[in-house]
């Protein structure tokens, strides 16, 4: 394994432990003097192997179910970007995971409001809709939260009964006293695979082996058809033990739901720990948490622009990319009054880490005198200079008399050589006087170049500019939408940041629109989507007219869309206006 780089990232002692655990299952394994082997023959003699997209990685072409059928060993070794983000935060705070306070009220209050952008496992649209309904108050509530928003519980009709019981609208159902210890923690609803195993052994007299076969069959019943036989045996045994047919049929629907991916409780408990840790960091150290997530990209549901906007909404002062202050990575300063987040050079599209390292090394030797000094000592190419100028990263060196972005571009327009540095310094005043005669670019052009170079802007939101120009008509902003009543109708408009069509949603598409005041949750029924598919799938700016739906208990607000309009041309008009201006 070590020689073939199959286990990259594992330490030798971890590798030895892994192999020793594998060798506990000797059916397809063997041992010989000088080391261990997993299979008797070469892997390439058993399965077709091909190069993966990632360098120095290979994949086999067989489906995982085929491997199980053939009796081959399958071990999943996965990575989580959130582990890297949490590690970065804990290292800067000089604490460990065990030092995070338990049951922090502020953290749970934040989650109950669905303020969970960036938080592990509970940042999706479906999870954010569930959080105000479930209102987690402790760690085990988070175990439930990450498990209940899954295809299995949804298809098995477990979600609404659980919520009704949690809210006191319905009593938990324990038809046999012996089932209470098994189902009590989930209010009588079998949410976890471990509960199903114990339930089958108690309620249907399954042996341990039969119960484990039931667990495995739940995950593959659509492919192998084992589940029907086990369901029949389950029904007969439960009827003999006095259960009603109605209860048995309801349980069977829930078990079939596990075929659409049900969680083991141990898995959910591990995930819940990371949910709480990431939520606590977001709640109490928002700048640090945002920087850590940005440095761990790609991961999660949200773009860097959305993560940064969310951090700003939580009081973080986000500072722009700067050759004088930025490193390759984003970094945060908790601050006494207001936390600060300095954007890193990695945010600039096309700018290399090698160039960033040279720049930071040169800056550490002594501060840059001006743009030309920076280019010379950091050995920046013409391309590097143009990228930094477009990102306005030279702003502190360009002076404040004129538009710093365009003065920077002027300064990097000619190659720099050491013996010409003095001449360049002499010409500086001439360049400044020449720039004074040029039209200063407006806010719109600056915004568009920010998006092109960085993927975001720290200036005003484009929707704010369009609204000020009267281009959005009477569309409600996200903040105004919250003030409207249930069943009101109106227009909304925003940048499309997310489209989701879950398999459990019966063809419904969920769209998130972003404007200067927040996000709007749009629900598009299948019939509406089919009639207006182009606008739904291709719009960068989408306007929708529909009915406002508000849940008074949870505070969740949606717009049920009736009509959709592609307003992407507004962005093109902004570009045209800016270009004509110059």
C-alpha positions, -999 to +999 in steps of 0.1 A: +000+000+000+027+025+010+048+017-022+018+021-045+007+054-029-028+040-024-028+053+012-014+088+006-017+109+037-017+079+062+012+077+086+030+044+087+016+035+121-019+042+108-013+021+078-001-008+099-032-005+121-054-005+090-038-036+076-040-054+109-077-046+111-082-059+075-064-091+084-090-099+110-112-109+081-092-138+066-116-151+040-099-133+010-066-124+027-033-141+031-001-135+050+035-142+040+069-137+054+082-101+048+048-083+050+011-085+044-009-086+012-046-078+009-053-102-020-037-133-033-033-119-068-025-085-082-054-061-082-049-056-120-056-093-125-090-090-108-105-057-119-099-031-147-079-002-135-076+033-151-060+066-143-082+091-123-086+127-131-063+136-101-026+131-106-011+099-092-045+084-085-062+053-101-098+041-100-113+007-107-142+005-131-165-019-112-195-007-092-192-010-055-221-035-054-203-058-077-173-057-054-195-069-025-210-096-047-175-109-055-164-108-019-137-082-025-127-059+004-140-024+001-127+003+025-140+040+023-114+066+031-130+100+028-118+136+035-138+165+048-129+201+041-147+211+073-121+192+093-094+214+077-114+246+084-120+236+121-083+227+125-072+261+111-095+279+136-085+259+166-048+264+158-052+302+157-073+302+189-047+278+205-074+255+218-086+219+210-120+206+201-124+196+238-120+232+248-151+243+230-179+250+256-207+225+256-244+236+252-236+272+244-270+290+244-259+316+217-248+289+193-281+271+196-301+304+192-281+310+160-290+276+146-327+279+156-329+310+133-314+290+104-283+313+105-261+284+093-244+294+061-210+276+062-219+254+091-212+217+085-241+196+073-269+221+081-262+248+055-284+233+027-317+248+018-335+217+032-316+218+065-321+255+069-358+250+065-358+223+092-337+242+118-365+266+128-390+238+130-369+214+150-352+241+171-322+222+183-314+229+220-287+203+227-262+180+211-286+151+205-310+174+188-282+180+163-278+142+159-315+142+149-312+172+127-285+158+104-303+125+102-339+135+096-333+156+065-324+126+044-342+108+016-349+078+039-368+096+067-386+118+041-397+089+019-405+069+050-429+096+063-409+100+095-403+138+095-438+152+102-447+126+129-414+133+147-420+171+146-456+167+158-444+146+187-415+170+195-440+199+196-464+180+218-491+178+192-490+139+192-480+114+218-451+090+211-462+055+202-447+025+220-469-006+212-446-028+233-429-019+265-397-035+254-395-011+225-395+020+247-357+019+254-350+014+217-373+042+203-377+066+232-348+089+223-364+094+188-400+097+202-411+063+188-398+069+153-370+045+141-346+070+125-314+050+128-302+017+114-292+005+149-328+011+160-341-010+131-318-039+141-328-038+177-365-033+168-365-064+145-350-086+172-375-075+199-407-070+179-403-097+153-380-123+170-353-119+144-319-134+152-289-111+152-278-124+118-313-119+104-315-083+118-281-075+103-293-089+069-323-066+072-300-036+078-279-045+047-310-052+026-325-018+034-296-002+015-298-024-015-334-036-017-341-019-050-312-038-067-314-072-050-351-076-040-342-092-006-363-067+013-397-081+003-389-115+018-377-099+050-408-076+051-431-106+049-413-124+077-414-092+097-451-088+092-460-124+101-439-123+133-452-089+144-488-100+139-481-130+160-467-107+187-499-087+188-490-056+166-518-040+146-516-043+108-518-005+105-487-001+127-469-028+108-476-012+074-465+022+087-432+006+100-427-011+066-430+022+048-404+036+071-381+007+065-384+010+028-374+047+032-341+035+046-335+021+011-331+058+001-303+062+025-308+060+063-282+070+087-264+049+114-267+067+147-229+065+152-224+083+119-249+110+128-233+115+162-199+121+146-213+146+122-232+163+149-200+170+168-187+189+137-220+207+133-217+220+168-180+229+166-184+248+133-216+265+146-198+277+177-169+290+157-192+309+133-211+323+163-182+335+184-154+339+159-171+348+126-140+364+109-117+334+118-144+309+107-149+327+074-112+328+067-108+291+075-136+281+052-123+303+024-088+287+028-104+252+027-122+258-006-137+241-026-163+229-001-199+234+009-228+250-009-217+286-011-193+307-032-166+328-016-188+359-024-217+345-004-195+335+025-179+369+027-213+387+024-225+365+053-194+374+074-201+411+067-237+407+079-222+393+111-202+424+118-169+413+102-149+441+086-137+426+053-105+442+040-096+440+003-067+422-014-036+442-010+001+437-020+010+455+012-010+434+036-024+402+020-007+368+022-016+339-001-042+327+024-070+348+039-063+357+075-084+371+103-078+393+133-104+389+160-100+425+170-111+442+202-140+462+188-146+446+154-132+414+139-113+419+106-108+396+077-081+403+052-087+387+018-058+367+004-040+368-029-054+333-037-087+351-044-074+367-076-083+345-106-052+333-124-026+346-098-002+318-088+009+308-054+046+310-065+041+347-074+024+353-041+053+337-022+078+359-039+057+390-032+053+382+005+090+374+009+100+407-007+076+426+015+089+410+046+124+423+038+112+458+036+079+476+027+073+484-010+081+520-020+057+520-049+042+498-076+074+496-096+094+486-066+069+458-058+071+445-094+109+445-094+116+430-061+088+404-063+099+395-099+063+399-111+055+392-147+034+415-169+005+391-164+010+392-126+010+430-126-021+432-147-039+407-124-030+427-093-040+459-109-073+446-120-080+433-085-070+468-072-044+452-050-019+481-057-044+506-043-022+515-013+008+522-035-011+540-063-021+570-041-056+583-036-057+613-060-072+593-088-088+560-094-062+536-079-072+506-101-065+525-133-034+543-121-021+508-112-028+495-146-010+525-161+020+518-139+022+481-149+017+488-186+055+487-193+080+461-184+103+470-154+140+466-154+164+474-126+183+501-145+151+518-156+137+520-121+150+556-115+135+568-148+102+552-139+102+571-106+109+603-125+080+597-148+056+591-119+044+627-117+039+629-155+018+597-153-003+612-125-009+644-145-019+624-175-044+604-155-060+635-142-072+642-177-089+609-180-125+603-170-126+585-136-143+551-140-177+549-122-189+526-095-205+502-120-173+495-139-153+490-107-180+465-096-179+446-128-141+443-128-142+431-092-165+403-102-144+394-132-111+394-113-121+383-078-156+368-082-170+393-057-171+430-048-167+448-015-186+477-029-223+480-032-243+450-043-252+451-080-289+448-071-286+479-051-273+498-081-300+485-103-327+493-078-313+528-074-315+532-112-351+521-112-344+490-132-361+465-109-396+481-110-416+474-079-397+442-069-395+437-032-361+434-016-354+404+007-358+427+038-391+441+025-404+406+018-402+398+055-426+426+063-453+413+040-482+392+052-489+355+045-506+350+011-497+385-002-485+385-038-456+405-053-424+406-074-390+397-062-357+399-081-321+389-074-289+372-085-294+335-088-270+318-063-284+283-060-308+260-079-317+227-063-341+200-074-339+172-047-351+138-056-375+139-026-392+171-038-415+156-065-401+178-092-401+210-072-371+233-079-358+255-051-340+287-061-321+312-039-320+348-050-296+373-035-300+410-033-284+438-013-305+430+019-304+392+020-317+361+002-351+352-011-363+315-011-382+308-043-403+276-048-410+266-084-435+239-089-429+214-117-457+228-139-443+263-137-407+250-144-419+232-175-436+262-189-407+286-182-377+263-182-353+286-200-358+315-176-355+291-146-323+274-158-304+301-176-310+334-157-282+351-139-307+377-126-342+362-121-374+381-114-404+362-101-440+370-094-458+348-068-475+342-035-457+349-003-459+319+021-449+325+058-448+300+086-457+319+117-442+292+140-408+290+123-406+324+106-396+307+073-407+328+043-410+315+007-423+328-025-443+304-046-435+314-081-462+319-107-442+338-134-405+339-141-386+365-161-349+364-171-335+398-162-298+390-170-298+417-197-296+442-168-260+431-163-252+435-199-268+469-199-245+478-170-215+468-190-227+488-220-233+518-199-199+517-184-181+512-217-201+540-234-192+563-204-155+559-213 
